[in-house]
């Protein structure tokens, strides 16, 4: 009985982490799109950021193929995700400074 409870909790946590990652990707997508629409990002910058976002998603899916994302894999994906967030914000901010002397 205890094993079933632990297994259920583990599955719930994995599902929660997966939903959080998908939500993060949606937020990044929205930030990139807004950056292009308001002129903070050009098409080339947006394409590079999109490519990185897609690569993180692809690597996450690959890590999940065996049914479990290890702590090391999760930490690496999280670090790459945070760096992408920072880069999106930095590029949008730099573009504003360039256009507004």
N, C-alpha and C positions, 0 to 999 in steps of 0.2 A: 504494500500500500504506500509506504513512504517513497519508494522508488518511482511510483506513478506520479506522486505529487511533485517530486523534484524534477522529473522529466517534463511535466506539464508547465512548471514554472520556467524551466530552461527554454522550452518552445515559445512561451509567451515573451520572454526577454529577447529571443532571436527575432521574433516577429516585430516587436517594438523597435528594435535597432534597425531593422530593414525599412520600416515605415518612416523612421526618422531620417534615414539616408535618402529615401525617395523624396521626402519633403524638402530636404536640403537641396537636392538636385533641382527641384521645381523652383525654389527660391533663387538659386543661381541662374537658372534659365530666365526667370523674370528680370533679375538685375541686369543681365546681359542685354535682353531685349529693350529694356527701358534706356539703357546706356546708348544703344544705337538710335532709338527713336528721338532722344533729346540731344543727340550730337556729342555725347560724352565719349562714345566709342565709335571708331570707324569700322567698316566691314571686316577689314583684315584682323584687327584686334579681336573683334567678336568671334570670328572664325577660329582663331587660335584658342580663345577661352572655351568655346564650345567643344573643340577637339579634346582639350584637356578634361573637361567635364564628362564627355562621352567615354574617354579612356578610363577614368576612375570608375564609372558605372560598369564598363566591360570587365575590369579587373575585379570588381566586387562580385559580379555574376560568376566569374571564373572561380573565385575563392569559395563561393557557395556550392559549386558543383558537387563537391564531396559530402555535402550536407552540413558542414560546420566551418565557420570562419574562425580561424585561430586568433588568439589574443594578439599575436604579432601582426597577422594580416589586418585585423581590425584597427590596430594602432597605426599601421602604415596608411591605410585608406583614410582614416580620420585626419592624419597629419597632412596628407595630400589635399584633402577636402578643405581643411582650414587655410592652407596656403593659397588654394584657388580663390577662396572667399576674399582673402587679403589682396590678392592680385587684381581681382575684379574691382574692388573698392579703390585701390591705388590707381589703376588705369583710368577709371572714371574721374577721379579727383584730379589727376595730372592733366587730363584733357580739358577740364574746366579751367585750370590755371593757364594753360596754353592759349585758350580762346578768350580769356578775360584778363588782360594784362594789368 
